[in-house]
Amino acid sequence: MYCVCKEHVELALDKFVDEYEDAPDMVNLKDTEFSDWDPPRQCDMCEAPAVFLVV
């Protein structure tokens, strides 16, 4: 699972496929609320705000 900015979406998709050998789902963090989880505010790969969840 990766929380990433727009710039790092492609890298996160590649890493997910390499690790799990399956296609991930992408969730827009701006449009989705989670009842039991607060997503990180920061991209996993840089200092930019996280926009997408790759899971």
Predicted model as a PDB file, atoms N, CA, C, CB and O in Angstrom, pLDDT in the B-factor column:
MODEL        1                                                                  
ATOM      1  N   MET A   1       0.848  -1.159   0.000  1.00 92.00           N  
ATOM      2  CA  MET A   1       0.000   0.000   0.000  1.00 92.00           C  
ATOM      3  C   MET A   1       0.900   1.230   0.000  1.00 92.00           C  
ATOM      4  CB  MET A   1      -0.968  -0.006   1.216  1.00 92.00           C  
ATOM      5  O   MET A   1       1.850   1.323   0.778  1.00 92.00           O  
ATOM      6  N   TYR A   2       0.585   2.166  -0.882  1.00 96.00           N  
ATOM      7  CA  TYR A   2       1.359   3.397  -0.995  1.00 96.00           C  
ATOM      8  C   TYR A   2       0.424   4.593  -1.027  1.00 96.00           C  
ATOM      9  CB  TYR A   2       2.249   3.374  -2.252  1.00 96.00           C  
ATOM     10  O   TYR A   2      -0.594   4.569  -1.720  1.00 96.00           O  
ATOM     11  N   CYS A   3       0.753   5.614  -0.302  1.00 96.00           N  
ATOM     12  CA  CYS A   3       0.064   6.901  -0.382  1.00 96.00           C  
ATOM     13  C   CYS A   3       1.025   7.835  -1.103  1.00 96.00           C  
ATOM     14  CB  CYS A   3      -0.349   7.462   1.058  1.00 96.00           C  
ATOM     15  O   CYS A   3       2.120   8.109  -0.611  1.00 96.00           O  
ATOM     16  N   VAL A   4       0.618   8.318  -2.261  1.00 98.00           N  
ATOM     17  CA  VAL A   4       1.556   9.070  -3.093  1.00 98.00           C  
ATOM     18  C   VAL A   4       0.929  10.332  -3.683  1.00 98.00           C  
ATOM     19  CB  VAL A   4       2.075   8.188  -4.211  1.00 98.00           C  
ATOM     20  O   VAL A   4      -0.291  10.483  -3.741  1.00 98.00           O  
ATOM     21  N   CYS A   5       1.808  11.225  -4.114  1.00 97.00           N  
ATOM     22  CA  CYS A   5       1.392  12.422  -4.837  1.00 97.00           C  
ATOM     23  C   CYS A   5       1.222  12.063  -6.316  1.00 97.00           C  
ATOM     24  CB  CYS A   5       2.431  13.583  -4.654  1.00 97.00           C  
ATOM     25  O   CYS A   5       1.536  10.947  -6.731  1.00 97.00           O  
ATOM     26  N   LYS A   6       0.724  13.014  -7.100  1.00 97.00           N  
ATOM     27  CA  LYS A   6       0.505  12.765  -8.525  1.00 97.00           C  
ATOM     28  C   LYS A   6       1.804  12.400  -9.240  1.00 97.00           C  
ATOM     29  CB  LYS A   6      -0.122  13.991  -9.184  1.00 97.00           C  
ATOM     30  O   LYS A   6       1.806  11.571 -10.149  1.00 97.00           O  
ATOM     31  N   GLU A   7       2.886  13.011  -8.832  1.00 98.00           N  
ATOM     32  CA  GLU A   7       4.173  12.783  -9.487  1.00 98.00           C  
ATOM     33  C   GLU A   7       4.666  11.343  -9.319  1.00 98.00           C  
ATOM     34  CB  GLU A   7       5.209  13.745  -8.935  1.00 98.00           C  
ATOM     35  O   GLU A   7       5.349  10.821 -10.200  1.00 98.00           O  
ATOM     36  N   HIS A   8       4.329  10.704  -8.210  1.00 98.00           N  
ATOM     37  CA  HIS A   8       4.856   9.370  -7.915  1.00 98.00           C  
ATOM     38  C   HIS A   8       3.856   8.228  -8.119  1.00 98.00           C  
ATOM     39  CB  HIS A   8       5.341   9.340  -6.508  1.00 98.00           C  
ATOM     40  O   HIS A   8       4.114   7.103  -7.691  1.00 98.00           O  
ATOM     41  N   VAL A   9       2.735   8.498  -8.759  1.00 97.00           N  
ATOM     42  CA  VAL A   9       1.735   7.446  -8.993  1.00 97.00           C  
ATOM     43  C   VAL A   9       2.318   6.309  -9.827  1.00 97.00           C  
ATOM     44  CB  VAL A   9       0.495   8.028  -9.696  1.00 97.00           C  
ATOM     45  O   VAL A   9       2.164   5.138  -9.480  1.00 97.00           O  
ATOM     46  N   GLU A  10       2.978   6.649 -10.910  1.00 97.00           N  
ATOM     47  CA  GLU A  10       3.516   5.615 -11.795  1.00 97.00           C  
ATOM     48  C   GLU A  10       4.550   4.746 -11.081  1.00 97.00           C  
ATOM     49  CB  GLU A  10       4.142   6.255 -13.036  1.00 97.00           C  
ATOM     50  O   GLU A  10       4.564   3.528 -11.255  1.00 97.00           O  
ATOM     51  N   LEU A  11       5.402   5.358 -10.291  1.00 97.00           N  
ATOM     52  CA  LEU A  11       6.402   4.608  -9.526  1.00 97.00           C  
ATOM     53  C   LEU A  11       5.724   3.676  -8.520  1.00 97.00           C  
ATOM     54  CB  LEU A  11       7.360   5.574  -8.797  1.00 97.00           C  
ATOM     55  O   LEU A  11       6.137   2.526  -8.367  1.00 97.00           O  
ATOM     56  N   ALA A  12       4.697   4.161  -7.842  1.00 97.00           N  
ATOM     57  CA  ALA A  12       3.973   3.332  -6.873  1.00 97.00           C  
ATOM     58  C   ALA A  12       3.283   2.156  -7.552  1.00 97.00           C  
ATOM     59  CB  ALA A  12       2.943   4.172  -6.120  1.00 97.00           C  
ATOM     60  O   ALA A  12       3.278   1.047  -7.017  1.00 97.00           O  
ATOM     61  N   LEU A  13       2.702   2.390  -8.726  1.00 97.00           N  
ATOM     62  CA  LEU A  13       2.073   1.304  -9.477  1.00 97.00           C  
ATOM     63  C   LEU A  13       3.094   0.243  -9.849  1.00 97.00           C  
ATOM     64  CB  LEU A  13       1.392   1.844 -10.739  1.00 97.00           C  
ATOM     65  O   LEU A  13       2.836  -0.950  -9.696  1.00 97.00           O  
ATOM     66  N   ASP A  14       4.253   0.670 -10.336  1.00 97.00           N  
ATOM     67  CA  ASP A  14       5.316  -0.277 -10.705  1.00 97.00           C  
ATOM     68  C   ASP A  14       5.798  -1.072  -9.496  1.00 97.00           C  
ATOM     69  CB  ASP A  14       6.498   0.467 -11.341  1.00 97.00           C  
ATOM     70  O   ASP A  14       5.975  -2.288  -9.579  1.00 97.00           O  
ATOM     71  N   LYS A  15       6.008  -0.393  -8.380  1.00 97.00           N  
ATOM     72  CA  LYS A  15       6.471  -1.081  -7.173  1.00 97.00           C  
ATOM     73  C   LYS A  15       5.427  -2.085  -6.677  1.00 97.00           C  
ATOM     74  CB  LYS A  15       6.791  -0.061  -6.065  1.00 97.00           C  
ATOM     75  O   LYS A  15       5.776  -3.188  -6.256  1.00 97.00           O  
ATOM     76  N   PHE A  16       4.152  -1.706  -6.728  1.00 97.00           N  
ATOM     77  CA  PHE A  16       3.089  -2.598  -6.285  1.00 97.00           C  
ATOM     78  C   PHE A  16       3.060  -3.862  -7.144  1.00 97.00           C  
ATOM     79  CB  PHE A  16       1.729  -1.882  -6.336  1.00 97.00           C  
ATOM     80  O   PHE A  16       2.994  -4.972  -6.616  1.00 97.00           O  
ATOM     81  N   VAL A  17       3.108  -3.696  -8.457  1.00 97.00           N  
ATOM     82  CA  VAL A  17       3.073  -4.844  -9.364  1.00 97.00           C  
ATOM     83  C   VAL A  17       4.297  -5.726  -9.161  1.00 97.00           C  
ATOM     84  CB  VAL A  17       2.994  -4.376 -10.826  1.00 97.00           C  
ATOM     85  O   VAL A  17       4.179  -6.952  -9.165  1.00 97.00           O  
ATOM     86  N   ASP A  18       5.464  -5.128  -8.984  1.00 97.00           N  
ATOM     87  CA  ASP A  18       6.677  -5.914  -8.728  1.00 97.00           C  
ATOM     88  C   ASP A  18       6.571  -6.712  -7.439  1.00 97.00           C  
ATOM     89  CB  ASP A  18       7.896  -5.002  -8.667  1.00 97.00           C  
ATOM     90  O   ASP A  18       6.993  -7.867  -7.380  1.00 97.00           O  
ATOM     91  N   GLU A  19       6.010  -6.099  -6.410  1.00 96.00           N  
ATOM     92  CA  GLU A  19       5.941  -6.745  -5.105  1.00 96.00           C  
ATOM     93  C   GLU A  19       4.841  -7.805  -5.022  1.00 96.00           C  
ATOM     94  CB  GLU A  19       5.721  -5.706  -4.038  1.00 96.00           C  
ATOM     95  O   GLU A  19       5.075  -8.900  -4.510  1.00 96.00           O  
ATOM     96  N   TYR A  20       3.641  -7.486  -5.525  1.00 96.00           N  
ATOM     97  CA  TYR A  20       2.490  -8.369  -5.345  1.00 96.00           C  
ATOM     98  C   TYR A  20       2.101  -9.144  -6.595  1.00 96.00           C  
ATOM     99  CB  TYR A  20       1.322  -7.572  -4.886  1.00 96.00           C  
ATOM    100  O   TYR A  20       1.250 -10.031  -6.529  1.00 96.00           O  
ATOM    101  N   GLU A  21       2.712  -8.822  -7.740  1.00 97.00           N  
ATOM    102  CA  GLU A  21       2.424  -9.482  -9.016  1.00 97.00           C  
ATOM    103  C   GLU A  21       0.935  -9.483  -9.328  1.00 97.00           C  
ATOM    104  CB  GLU A  21       2.946 -10.911  -8.998  1.00 97.00           C  
ATOM    105  O   GLU A  21       0.389 -10.474  -9.813  1.00 97.00           O  
ATOM    106  N   ASP A  22       0.287  -8.360  -9.045  1.00 96.00           N  
ATOM    107  CA  ASP A  22      -1.143  -8.181  -9.295  1.00 96.00           C  
ATOM    108  C   ASP A  22      -1.397  -6.697  -9.538  1.00 96.00           C  
ATOM    109  CB  ASP A  22      -2.008  -8.716  -8.096  1.00 96.00           C  
ATOM    110  O   ASP A  22      -0.637  -5.840  -9.086  1.00 96.00           O  
ATOM    111  N   ALA A  23      -2.466  -6.412 -10.251  1.00 94.00           N  
ATOM    112  CA  ALA A  23      -2.819  -5.012 -10.525  1.00 94.00           C  
ATOM    113  C   ALA A  23      -3.431  -4.377  -9.276  1.00 94.00           C  
ATOM    114  CB  ALA A  23      -3.808  -4.915 -11.724  1.00 94.00           C  
ATOM    115  O   ALA A  23      -4.305  -4.971  -8.645  1.00 94.00           O  
ATOM    116  N   PRO A  24      -2.979  -3.178  -8.915  1.00 97.00           N  
ATOM    117  CA  PRO A  24      -3.519  -2.517  -7.725  1.00 97.00           C  
ATOM    118  C   PRO A  24      -4.799  -1.752  -8.025  1.00 97.00           C  
ATOM    119  CB  PRO A  24      -2.487  -1.572  -7.139  1.00 97.00           C  
ATOM    120  O   PRO A  24      -5.154  -1.532  -9.184  1.00 97.00           O  
ATOM    121  N   ASP A  25      -5.476  -1.357  -6.975  1.00 97.00           N  
ATOM    122  CA  ASP A  25      -6.584  -0.411  -7.064  1.00 97.00           C  
ATOM    123  C   ASP A  25      -6.035   0.947  -6.663  1.00 97.00           C  
ATOM    124  CB  ASP A  25      -7.801  -0.839  -6.152  1.00 97.00           C  
ATOM    125  O   ASP A  25      -5.125   1.049  -5.840  1.00 97.00           O  
ATOM    126  N   MET A  26      -6.603   1.988  -7.259  1.00 96.00           N  
ATOM    127  CA  MET A  26      -6.213   3.349  -6.902  1.00 96.00           C  
ATOM    128  C   MET A  26      -7.412   4.068  -6.320  1.00 96.00           C  
ATOM    129  CB  MET A  26      -5.656   4.114  -8.127  1.00 96.00           C  
ATOM    130  O   MET A  26      -8.516   3.994  -6.860  1.00 96.00           O  
ATOM    131  N   VAL A  27      -7.191   4.763  -5.216  1.00 96.00           N  
ATOM    132  CA  VAL A  27      -8.243   5.515  -4.546  1.00 96.00           C  
ATOM    133  C   VAL A  27      -7.787   6.967  -4.444  1.00 96.00           C  
ATOM    134  CB  VAL A  27      -8.565   4.916  -3.131  1.00 96.00           C  
ATOM    135  O   VAL A  27      -6.670   7.249  -4.009  1.00 96.00           O  
ATOM    136  N   ASN A  28      -8.655   7.874  -4.845  1.00 96.00           N  
ATOM    137  CA  ASN A  28      -8.364   9.297  -4.705  1.00 96.00           C  
ATOM    138  C   ASN A  28      -8.640   9.690  -3.262  1.00 96.00           C  
ATOM    139  CB  ASN A  28      -9.214  10.159  -5.700  1.00 96.00           C  
ATOM    140  O   ASN A  28      -9.777   9.597  -2.799  1.00 96.00           O  
ATOM    141  N   LEU A  29      -7.615  10.125  -2.554  1.00 94.00           N  
ATOM    142  CA  LEU A  29      -7.761  10.448  -1.131  1.00 94.00           C  
ATOM    143  C   LEU A  29      -8.588  11.701  -0.904  1.00 94.00           C  
ATOM    144  CB  LEU A  29      -6.400  10.621  -0.496  1.00 94.00           C  
ATOM    145  O   LEU A  29      -9.117  11.896   0.190  1.00 94.00           O  
ATOM    146  N   LYS A  30      -8.711  12.544  -1.902  1.00 90.00           N  
ATOM    147  CA  LYS A  30      -9.519  13.764  -1.769  1.00 90.00           C  
ATOM    148  C   LYS A  30     -11.018  13.446  -1.793  1.00 90.00           C  
ATOM    149  CB  LYS A  30      -9.175  14.757  -2.895  1.00 90.00           C  
ATOM    150  O   LYS A  30     -11.818  14.169  -1.197  1.00 90.00           O  
ATOM    151  N   ASP A  31     -11.395  12.367  -2.481  1.00 92.00           N  
ATOM    152  CA  ASP A  31     -12.809  12.014  -2.660  1.00 92.00           C  
ATOM    153  C   ASP A  31     -13.301  10.934  -1.708  1.00 92.00           C  
ATOM    154  CB  ASP A  31     -13.037  11.561  -4.065  1.00 92.00           C  
ATOM    155  O   ASP A  31     -14.496  10.640  -1.680  1.00 92.00           O  
ATOM    156  N   THR A  32     -12.410  10.341  -0.933  1.00 91.00           N  
ATOM    157  CA  THR A  32     -12.764   9.179  -0.115  1.00 91.00           C  
ATOM    158  C   THR A  32     -12.476   9.451   1.359  1.00 91.00           C  
ATOM    159  CB  THR A  32     -11.995   7.931  -0.586  1.00 91.00           C  
ATOM    160  O   THR A  32     -11.440  10.018   1.705  1.00 91.00           O  
ATOM    161  N   GLU A  33     -13.391   9.044   2.208  1.00 87.00           N  
ATOM    162  CA  GLU A  33     -13.176   9.109   3.652  1.00 87.00           C  
ATOM    163  C   GLU A  33     -13.168   7.695   4.204  1.00 87.00           C  
ATOM    164  CB  GLU A  33     -14.270   9.973   4.350  1.00 87.00           C  
ATOM    165  O   GLU A  33     -13.939   6.844   3.762  1.00 87.00           O  
ATOM    166  N   PHE A  34     -12.303   7.448   5.162  1.00 90.00           N  
ATOM    167  CA  PHE A  34     -12.177   6.133   5.771  1.00 90.00           C  
ATOM    168  C   PHE A  34     -12.645   6.224   7.219  1.00 90.00           C  
ATOM    169  CB  PHE A  34     -10.710   5.608   5.686  1.00 90.00           C  
ATOM    170  O   PHE A  34     -12.297   7.167   7.930  1.00 90.00           O  
ATOM    171  N   SER A  35     -13.425   5.256   7.649  1.00 89.00           N  
ATOM    172  CA  SER A  35     -13.971   5.313   9.009  1.00 89.00           C  
ATOM    173  C   SER A  35     -12.939   4.930  10.072  1.00 89.00           C  
ATOM    174  CB  SER A  35     -15.179   4.395   9.120  1.00 89.00           C  
ATOM    175  O   SER A  35     -12.971   5.470  11.178  1.00 89.00           O  
ATOM    176  N   ASP A  36     -12.028   4.012   9.757  1.00 91.00           N  
ATOM    177  CA  ASP A  36     -11.090   3.509  10.771  1.00 91.00           C  
ATOM    178  C   ASP A  36      -9.628   3.823  10.476  1.00 91.00           C  
ATOM    179  CB  ASP A  36     -11.248   2.029  10.906  1.00 91.00           C  
ATOM    180  O   ASP A  36      -8.739   3.269  11.122  1.00 91.00           O  
ATOM    181  N   TRP A  37      -9.361   4.712   9.502  1.00 90.00           N  
ATOM    182  CA  TRP A  37      -7.978   4.959   9.110  1.00 90.00           C  
ATOM    183  C   TRP A  37      -7.824   6.391   8.612  1.00 90.00           C  
ATOM    184  CB  TRP A  37      -7.530   3.959   8.025  1.00 90.00           C  
ATOM    185  O   TRP A  37      -8.627   6.872   7.812  1.00 90.00           O  
ATOM    186  N   ASP A  38      -6.809   7.048   9.084  1.00 90.00           N  
ATOM    187  CA  ASP A  38      -6.479   8.378   8.597  1.00 90.00           C  
ATOM    188  C   ASP A  38      -5.259   8.261   7.699  1.00 90.00           C  
ATOM    189  CB  ASP A  38      -6.222   9.370   9.774  1.00 90.00           C  
ATOM    190  O   ASP A  38      -4.184   7.892   8.172  1.00 90.00           O  
ATOM    191  N   PRO A  39      -5.399   8.565   6.418  1.00 88.00           N  
ATOM    192  CA  PRO A  39      -4.251   8.441   5.516  1.00 88.00           C  
ATOM    193  C   PRO A  39      -3.175   9.469   5.858  1.00 88.00           C  
ATOM    194  CB  PRO A  39      -4.697   8.610   4.053  1.00 88.00           C  
ATOM    195  O   PRO A  39      -3.476  10.536   6.393  1.00 88.00           O  
ATOM    196  N   PRO A  40      -1.935   9.149   5.551  1.00 90.00           N  
ATOM    197  CA  PRO A  40      -0.860  10.113   5.790  1.00 90.00           C  
ATOM    198  C   PRO A  40      -1.069  11.359   4.940  1.00 90.00           C  
ATOM    199  CB  PRO A  40       0.516   9.484   5.487  1.00 90.00           C  
ATOM    200  O   PRO A  40      -1.597  11.269   3.832  1.00 90.00           O  
ATOM    201  N   ARG A  41      -0.676  12.481   5.429  1.00 90.00           N  
ATOM    202  CA  ARG A  41      -0.817  13.736   4.692  1.00 90.00           C  
ATOM    203  C   ARG A  41       0.286  13.897   3.655  1.00 90.00           C  
ATOM    204  CB  ARG A  41      -0.803  14.921   5.655  1.00 90.00           C  
ATOM    205  O   ARG A  41       0.171  14.718   2.744  1.00 90.00           O  
ATOM    206  N   GLN A  42       1.351  13.118   3.790  1.00 96.00           N  
ATOM    207  CA  GLN A  42       2.526  13.284   2.962  1.00 96.00           C  
ATOM    208  C   GLN A  42       2.748  12.058   2.073  1.00 96.00           C  
ATOM    209  CB  GLN A  42       3.751  13.539   3.832  1.00 96.00           C  
ATOM    210  O   GLN A  42       2.473  10.927   2.473  1.00 96.00           O  
ATOM    211  N   CYS A  43       3.246  12.303   0.872  1.00 97.00           N  
ATOM    212  CA  CYS A  43       3.609  11.233  -0.064  1.00 97.00           C  
ATOM    213  C   CYS A  43       4.652  10.327   0.590  1.00 97.00           C  
ATOM    214  CB  CYS A  43       4.153  11.823  -1.408  1.00 97.00           C  
ATOM    215  O   CYS A  43       5.522  10.796   1.324  1.00 97.00           O  
ATOM    216  N   ASP A  44       4.557   9.019   0.315  1.00 96.00           N  
ATOM    217  CA  ASP A  44       5.530   8.065   0.842  1.00 96.00           C  
ATOM    218  C   ASP A  44       6.917   8.233   0.221  1.00 96.00           C  
ATOM    219  CB  ASP A  44       5.040   6.654   0.611  1.00 96.00           C  
ATOM    220  O   ASP A  44       7.903   7.721   0.751  1.00 96.00           O  
ATOM    221  N   MET A  45       6.991   8.957  -0.908  1.00 96.00           N  
ATOM    222  CA  MET A  45       8.250   9.049  -1.647  1.00 96.00           C  
ATOM    223  C   MET A  45       8.847  10.447  -1.703  1.00 96.00           C  
ATOM    224  CB  MET A  45       8.044   8.561  -3.030  1.00 96.00           C  
ATOM    225  O   MET A  45       9.956  10.628  -2.204  1.00 96.00           O  
ATOM    226  N   CYS A  46       8.118  11.443  -1.192  1.00 97.00           N  
ATOM    227  CA  CYS A  46       8.634  12.816  -1.166  1.00 97.00           C  
ATOM    228  C   CYS A  46       7.860  13.621  -0.118  1.00 97.00           C  
ATOM    229  CB  CYS A  46       8.519  13.487  -2.579  1.00 97.00           C  
ATOM    230  O   CYS A  46       7.098  13.054   0.665  1.00 97.00           O  
ATOM    231  N   GLU A  47       8.051  14.907  -0.106  1.00 96.00           N  
ATOM    232  CA  GLU A  47       7.431  15.775   0.892  1.00 96.00           C  
ATOM    233  C   GLU A  47       6.072  16.341   0.449  1.00 96.00           C  
ATOM    234  CB  GLU A  47       8.367  16.913   1.216  1.00 96.00           C  
ATOM    235  O   GLU A  47       5.421  17.043   1.223  1.00 96.00           O  
ATOM    236  N   ALA A  48       5.641  16.047  -0.770  1.00 97.00           N  
ATOM    237  CA  ALA A  48       4.389  16.588  -1.313  1.00 97.00           C  
ATOM    238  C   ALA A  48       3.184  15.946  -0.634  1.00 97.00           C  
ATOM    239  CB  ALA A  48       4.319  16.364  -2.837  1.00 97.00           C  
ATOM    240  O   ALA A  48       3.298  14.853  -0.080  1.00 97.00           O  
ATOM    241  N   PRO A  49       2.025  16.615  -0.672  1.00 97.00           N  
ATOM    242  CA  PRO A  49       0.804  16.027  -0.101  1.00 97.00           C  
ATOM    243  C   PRO A  49       0.390  14.742  -0.845  1.00 97.00           C  
ATOM    244  CB  PRO A  49      -0.348  17.055  -0.147  1.00 97.00           C  
ATOM    245  O   PRO A  49       0.472  14.672  -2.071  1.00 97.00           O  
ATOM    246  N   ALA A  50      -0.045  13.754  -0.101  1.00 97.00           N  
ATOM    247  CA  ALA A  50      -0.524  12.502  -0.701  1.00 97.00           C  
ATOM    248  C   ALA A  50      -1.885  12.746  -1.339  1.00 97.00           C  
ATOM    249  CB  ALA A  50      -0.611  11.361   0.366  1.00 97.00           C  
ATOM    250  O   ALA A  50      -2.759  13.370  -0.737  1.00 97.00           O  
ATOM    251  N   VAL A  51      -2.061  12.248  -2.565  1.00 97.00           N  
ATOM    252  CA  VAL A  51      -3.297  12.436  -3.310  1.00 97.00           C  
ATOM    253  C   VAL A  51      -3.973  11.098  -3.610  1.00 97.00           C  
ATOM    254  CB  VAL A  51      -3.019  13.189  -4.608  1.00 97.00           C  
ATOM    255  O   VAL A  51      -5.200  11.018  -3.665  1.00 97.00           O  
ATOM    256  N   PHE A  52      -3.175  10.051  -3.804  1.00 97.00           N  
ATOM    257  CA  PHE A  52      -3.700   8.743  -4.187  1.00 97.00           C  
ATOM    258  C   PHE A  52      -3.230   7.663  -3.238  1.00 97.00           C  
ATOM    259  CB  PHE A  52      -3.288   8.398  -5.605  1.00 97.00           C  
ATOM    260  O   PHE A  52      -2.123   7.717  -2.703  1.00 97.00           O  
ATOM    261  N   LEU A  53      -4.097   6.679  -3.038  1.00 96.00           N  
ATOM    262  CA  LEU A  53      -3.773   5.455  -2.308  1.00 96.00           C  
ATOM    263  C   LEU A  53      -3.703   4.348  -3.342  1.00 96.00           C  
ATOM    264  CB  LEU A  53      -4.836   5.133  -1.174  1.00 96.00           C  
ATOM    265  O   LEU A  53      -4.668   4.105  -4.067  1.00 96.00           O  
ATOM    266  N   VAL A  54      -2.566   3.680  -3.412  1.00 97.00           N  
ATOM    267  CA  VAL A  54      -2.382   2.541  -4.314  1.00 97.00           C  
ATOM    268  C   VAL A  54      -2.381   1.307  -3.436  1.00 97.00           C  
ATOM    269  CB  VAL A  54      -1.045   2.657  -5.170  1.00 97.00           C  
ATOM    270  O   VAL A  54      -1.493   1.108  -2.606  1.00 97.00           O  
ATOM    271  N   VAL A  55      -3.413   0.468  -3.641  1.00 95.00           N  
ATOM    272  CA  VAL A  55      -3.586  -0.694  -2.761  1.00 95.00           C  
ATOM    273  C   VAL A  55      -4.071  -1.906  -3.541  1.00 95.00           C  
ATOM    274  CB  VAL A  55      -4.572  -0.371  -1.633  1.00 95.00           C  
ATOM    275  O   VAL A  55      -4.271  -2.974  -2.962  1.00 95.00           O  
TER     276      VAL A  55                                                      
ENDMDL                                                                          
END                                                                             
